[in-house]
Amino acid sequence: MNSIQIIDNFETQIAKFTILSNDIVEKKYKVQYEHLFHEIIFEKLLTIKSNRIINLSYIKIDKKVLGYEYFPSTTLRERLKSHKIINSTELIHIFEEMAFAIDFLHSKNIAHIDINDTNFLINKDLDVKLNDYDFIEILNEKNQDLKQIDILAFAILIYRIIQLPYQWKAIKNLYFQFNTKNVNYSSCISFLKSLELR
């Protein structure tokens, strides 16, 4: 059993990660962060599967442990800051995969609440998966507006990536034009479609 490489970010500060096999990683919450272990929410996540999210395999309630799929990858932030150039077609593909992932959770009545460039994982084939479920909420009649938090966070992330290309070594030569008159915030996919990406 090998411990996963520790990276100094919020995710690894709150938990210890252990690679159990080529398929499974275990996440054990540290005592001071056990309040982030949401039993009911994680049980719901166990019932859904998608190739656009990191799927949970099991939970150990008494030990505050999650088992989930191992996806060899880097974060979107790390990928964008690398020297490997992403062309416009690839970048639009990445944006679409991100949008599909968020909209998938919404279709299952789940809001992620923490959409940012460190919670999307991307592998060498540019497959993208949404990760990190510490702040997610189950949607009901009273909190449907939480979807808008995710969609707005996604929109802000897209705007940042496109409008501040000097921050991202991988896309510094890409240019896009926005259609700001008819931006659609009803879903992440609708938002993307309302932009003139080229």
C-alpha positions in Angstrom: 0.0 0.0 0.0 1.6 3.2 -1.2 0.7 6.7 0.0 -0.2 9.1 -2.7 2.2 12.0 -3.3 1.3 14.9 -0.9 0.6 18.2 -2.6 0.2 21.3 -0.5 -3.3 22.3 -1.3 -6.6 22.4 0.6 -7.6 18.9 -0.4 -4.5 17.3 1.0 -4.6 19.4 4.2 -8.0 18.0 5.2 -7.4 14.3 4.4 -4.9 11.5 4.0 -4.8 9.7 0.6 -3.7 6.1 0.1 -3.6 4.3 -3.3 -5.0 0.8 -2.6 -4.7 -0.4 -6.2 -4.7 0.8 -9.8 -8.4 1.4 -9.5 -9.0 2.7 -5.9 -7.8 5.6 -3.8 -8.9 5.9 -0.2 -9.5 9.3 1.4 -9.5 9.5 5.2 -10.6 12.8 6.8 -8.3 14.3 9.4 -10.0 14.7 12.8 -10.3 18.5 12.6 -12.1 18.2 9.2 -14.4 15.3 9.9 -17.4 17.7 9.8 -16.9 17.7 6.0 -17.8 14.0 5.9 -21.4 14.1 4.8 -22.8 10.6 5.2 -26.1 11.1 3.5 -24.6 13.0 0.5 -21.9 10.4 0.0 -24.4 7.6 0.1 -26.3 9.4 -2.7 -23.1 9.8 -4.7 -22.6 6.0 -4.4 -25.7 5.5 -6.5 -24.6 7.5 -9.5 -21.9 6.8 -12.0 -20.5 8.9 -14.9 -17.3 9.1 -16.9 -17.3 12.8 -16.2 -16.9 12.7 -12.4 -14.7 10.8 -10.0 -17.0 8.0 -9.0 -17.2 6.8 -5.4 -16.7 3.1 -4.8 -17.6 2.8 -1.1 -17.8 4.7 2.2 -16.8 3.6 5.7 -19.0 5.7 7.9 -17.4 4.9 11.3 -13.9 5.7 10.0 -14.8 8.8 7.9 -13.3 7.1 4.8 -14.2 7.3 1.1 -13.0 4.9 -1.5 -13.1 6.3 -5.1 -11.7 5.6 -8.5 -8.1 6.3 -9.2 -7.7 8.7 -12.2 -4.0 9.4 -13.1 -4.2 13.1 -14.0 -3.3 16.6 -13.0 -5.6 19.5 -12.1 -6.9 21.8 -14.8 -4.9 24.6 -13.2 -1.6 22.6 -13.4 -2.4 21.6 -17.0 -3.0 25.2 -18.0 0.2 26.4 -16.3 2.3 23.7 -18.1 4.3 24.3 -21.2 2.1 21.9 -23.3 0.1 24.0 -25.7 -3.6 23.4 -25.9 -5.2 24.4 -29.2 -8.6 26.0 -29.5 -10.4 22.7 -30.4 -8.9 21.0 -27.4 -9.7 23.8 -25.1 -13.4 23.9 -26.2 -13.5 20.1 -25.7 -12.2 20.6 -22.1 -14.8 23.3 -21.5 -17.6 21.1 -22.8 -16.5 18.2 -20.6 -16.5 20.5 -17.6 -20.0 21.7 -18.4 -21.3 18.2 -18.9 -19.9 17.2 -15.5 -21.6 20.0 -13.6 -24.9 19.6 -15.5 -24.8 15.8 -14.8 -24.6 16.4 -11.0 -27.5 18.9 -11.4 -29.6 16.3 -13.2 -29.1 14.1 -10.1 -30.2 16.9 -7.8 -26.7 17.6 -6.5 -24.9 21.0 -6.4 -21.1 20.9 -6.3 -20.6 24.4 -4.7 -16.8 24.4 -5.2 -16.3 24.8 -9.0 -12.7 25.9 -9.6 -9.7 25.0 -11.7 -8.3 22.6 -9.0 -11.4 20.5 -8.9 -11.3 19.4 -12.5 -8.8 16.6 -13.2 -7.5 16.1 -16.7 -5.4 13.3 -18.1 -2.9 13.0 -21.0 -5.8 12.2 -23.4 -7.6 15.4 -22.3 -10.4 13.4 -20.5 -11.8 15.6 -17.8 -13.5 14.6 -14.5 -15.0 16.7 -11.7 -13.6 15.9 -8.3 -13.8 16.9 -4.6 -17.2 16.5 -2.9 -16.6 18.2 0.4 -19.1 21.0 0.0 -21.8 19.4 -2.2 -25.4 19.8 -1.4 -28.5 17.7 -2.2 -31.0 19.9 -4.1 -34.6 20.2 -3.0 -37.5 22.6 -3.6 -36.0 25.2 -1.3 -32.4 25.3 -2.5 -32.6 25.1 -6.3 -30.7 28.4 -6.5 -27.5 26.5 -5.6 -27.4 25.3 -9.2 -26.9 29.0 -10.2 -23.8 29.2 -7.8 -22.2 26.3 -9.8 -23.2 27.8 -13.2 -21.9 31.3 -12.3 -18.6 29.8 -10.8 -18.2 27.9 -14.1 -18.8 31.0 -16.1 -16.3 33.0 -14.1 -13.7 30.2 -14.5 -14.3 30.2 -18.3 -14.0 34.0 -18.5 -10.8 33.9 -16.4 -9.2 31.3 -18.6 -10.1 33.1 -21.8 -9.7 36.7 -20.8 -6.5 36.3 -18.8 -4.5 34.1 -21.1 -1.1 35.5 -19.8 -1.8 33.5 -16.6 -1.9 30.2 -18.5 1.2 29.1 -20.4 -0.7 26.5 -22.3 -3.2 28.9 -24.0 -1.3 32.2 -24.3 -1.9 32.3 -28.1 -5.6 31.5 -28.2 -8.3 34.2 -28.8 -12.0 34.1 -28.4 -14.9 36.5 -28.9 -17.8 36.6 -26.5 -21.4 37.1 -27.5 -22.4 39.0 -24.3 -25.8 40.0 -25.5 -27.4 36.6 -25.2 -25.4 34.8 -22.5 -27.5 31.9 -21.2 -27.1 30.9 -17.6 -29.7 28.2 -17.4 -27.1 25.4 -17.5 -23.4 25.1 -18.1 -23.9 23.7 -21.6 -26.3 26.5 -22.4 -23.8 29.1 -21.2 -21.1 27.6 -23.4 -23.4 27.5 -26.5 -24.2 31.2 -26.0 -20.5 32.1 -26.3 -18.8 32.5 -29.7 -15.9 30.2 -29.1 -13.5 29.7 -32.0 
